């Protein structure tokens, strides 16, 4: 016999049918994560990280909302390098003026 109470209480399962939900869980939360979702690629920014570190003059490449990784390159200090930061570890971003 199937116990419907277990299905209804199971996390990430459809409450009505018991099937795995296809709706993604949005675990990347906060102001900066939300801004990175909308930020245009190739935008030059400064990053202000938790702990006080500042990463200046990097170029935004991409944001992956599945794992909260934000990708930047640093054409001046380390040409060809990629900086990968968890958006939840960024306290602020400054968008460089043109």
C-alpha positions as a Markdown table, in Angstrom:
| # | Residue | x | y | z |
|---|---|---|---|---|
| 1 | Unk | 0.0 | 0.0 | 0.0 |
| 2 | Unk | 1.3 | 3.5 | -0.9 |
| 3 | Unk | 1.4 | 6.0 | 1.9 |
| 4 | Unk | 0.5 | 9.4 | 0.4 |
| 5 | Unk | 1.7 | 11.2 | 3.5 |
| 6 | Unk | 5.3 | 10.3 | 2.7 |
| 7 | Unk | 5.0 | 11.7 | -0.8 |
| 8 | Unk | 3.5 | 14.9 | 0.4 |
| 9 | Unk | 6.2 | 15.4 | 3.0 |
| 10 | Unk | 9.1 | 14.5 | 0.7 |
| 11 | Unk | 11.2 | 17.5 | -0.3 |
| 12 | Unk | 11.4 | 18.4 | -4.0 |
| 13 | Unk | 8.6 | 16.0 | -4.9 |
| 14 | Unk | 5.3 | 17.2 | -6.4 |
| 15 | Unk | 2.7 | 17.3 | -3.7 |
| 16 | Unk | 0.0 | 16.0 | -5.9 |
| 17 | Unk | 1.7 | 13.3 | -8.0 |
| 18 | Unk | 4.9 | 12.3 | -6.2 |
| 19 | Unk | 7.1 | 13.0 | -9.2 |
| 20 | Unk | 10.4 | 14.9 | -9.0 |
| 21 | Unk | 9.7 | 18.6 | -9.6 |
| 22 | Unk | 11.5 | 20.2 | -12.5 |
| 23 | Unk | 11.4 | 23.7 | -11.1 |
| 24 | Unk | 15.0 | 24.6 | -10.2 |
| 25 | Unk | 15.8 | 25.5 | -6.6 |
| 26 | Unk | 17.2 | 29.1 | -6.5 |
| 27 | Unk | 19.9 | 28.8 | -3.8 |
| 28 | Unk | 21.9 | 31.9 | -5.0 |
| 29 | Unk | 20.4 | 34.6 | -3.0 |
| 30 | Unk | 21.1 | 38.2 | -2.2 |
| 31 | Unk | 21.5 | 41.5 | -3.9 |
| 32 | Unk | 24.8 | 40.8 | -5.7 |
| 33 | Unk | 23.6 | 37.4 | -7.0 |
| 34 | Unk | 20.5 | 39.1 | -8.4 |
| 35 | Unk | 22.5 | 41.8 | -10.0 |
| 36 | Unk | 24.9 | 39.3 | -11.6 |
| 37 | Unk | 21.9 | 37.5 | -13.2 |
| 38 | Unk | 21.1 | 40.7 | -15.1 |
| 39 | Unk | 24.6 | 42.1 | -15.6 |
| 40 | Unk | 25.6 | 42.4 | -19.3 |
| 41 | Unk | 28.7 | 40.4 | -20.2 |
| 42 | Unk | 31.9 | 42.3 | -20.8 |
| 43 | Unk | 31.0 | 44.9 | -18.1 |
| 44 | Unk | 34.0 | 46.1 | -16.2 |
| 45 | Unk | 33.5 | 45.9 | -12.4 |
| 46 | Unk | 35.3 | 46.1 | -9.1 |
| 47 | Unk | 34.5 | 43.3 | -6.6 |
| 48 | Unk | 34.3 | 43.9 | -2.8 |
| 49 | Unk | 34.6 | 40.5 | -1.1 |
| 50 | Unk | 33.8 | 39.4 | 2.4 |
| 51 | Unk | 36.9 | 39.8 | 4.5 |
| 52 | Unk | 37.7 | 43.1 | 2.9 |
| 53 | Unk | 39.6 | 42.0 | -0.2 |
| 54 | Unk | 38.9 | 44.1 | -3.3 |
| 55 | Unk | 39.4 | 42.9 | -6.9 |
| 56 | Unk | 39.6 | 45.8 | -9.2 |
| 57 | Unk | 39.1 | 46.2 | -13.0 |
| 58 | Unk | 37.8 | 42.8 | -13.9 |
| 59 | Unk | 35.5 | 42.0 | -16.7 |
| 60 | Unk | 32.3 | 40.0 | -16.1 |
| 61 | Unk | 32.1 | 36.9 | -18.3 |
| 62 | Unk | 29.2 | 34.8 | -17.0 |
| 63 | Unk | 27.0 | 33.8 | -14.0 |
| 64 | Unk | 25.9 | 30.2 | -13.3 |
| 65 | Unk | 22.8 | 30.3 | -11.1 |
| 66 | Unk | 23.0 | 26.5 | -10.6 |
| 67 | Unk | 26.2 | 26.7 | -8.5 |
| 68 | Unk | 26.3 | 30.5 | -7.8 |
| 69 | Unk | 29.7 | 30.9 | -9.6 |
| 70 | Unk | 30.4 | 34.2 | -11.2 |
| 71 | Unk | 33.2 | 34.3 | -13.8 |
| 72 | Unk | 35.5 | 37.3 | -14.5 |
| 73 | Unk | 38.7 | 37.8 | -16.4 |
| 74 | Unk | 41.5 | 40.2 | -15.5 |
| 75 | Unk | 42.9 | 41.6 | -18.7 |
| 76 | Unk | 45.4 | 43.9 | -17.0 |
| 77 | Unk | 47.0 | 42.0 | -14.1 |
| 78 | Unk | 46.7 | 38.4 | -15.4 |
| 79 | Unk | 45.8 | 38.4 | -19.1 |
| 80 | Unk | 44.0 | 35.2 | -20.1 |
| 81 | Unk | 43.2 | 34.2 | -16.5 |
| 82 | Unk | 39.7 | 33.6 | -15.1 |
| 83 | Unk | 38.5 | 34.5 | -11.6 |
| 84 | Unk | 35.7 | 32.4 | -10.3 |
| 85 | Unk | 33.8 | 33.7 | -7.2 |
| 86 | Unk | 30.7 | 32.5 | -5.4 |
| 87 | Unk | 28.3 | 35.4 | -5.7 |
| 88 | Unk | 27.3 | 35.0 | -2.1 |
| 89 | Unk | 30.9 | 35.9 | -1.1 |
| 90 | Unk | 30.7 | 39.2 | -2.9 |
| 91 | Unk | 29.4 | 42.0 | -0.7 |
| 92 | Unk | 29.3 | 44.7 | -3.4 |
| 93 | Unk | 30.1 | 45.3 | -7.0 |
| 94 | Unk | 31.1 | 48.6 | -8.6 |
| 95 | Unk | 30.1 | 48.9 | -12.2 |
| 96 | Unk | 32.8 | 50.9 | -14.0 |
| 97 | Unk | 31.8 | 54.1 | -15.8 |
| 98 | Unk | 32.5 | 54.1 | -19.6 |
